[in-house]
Amino acid sequence: MLYYCAYTWHAGTTADDVRERIVDRDQAGGNHPERIKGWYQLAGGGSGFLLVDYDDPRELTAFLQPYMDLVDFDVRAVYPLDYKQSVAEFRQQGQHTS
């Protein structure tokens, strides 16, 4: 399952804090880069989001917990939509409701 994990740094968290934690977790093998499908920083810094792939939400929690003293997470399960297919389905559904 794909998860959208938006994050915002806690007040007092510094870029050095975040960089150090990421490097430490990477060296410990805890970041699982093979599960990170996208990592985005919002302009201005201090917030962004990850797209990660986990079958078990407990494994996702274990991945995020080491960062929870530095950032606040808003996690949501997501799934992809094909634009053309979705619009075609919406058109078809609209014909049935008219």
Disulfide bonds with the S-S distance in Angstrom:
none
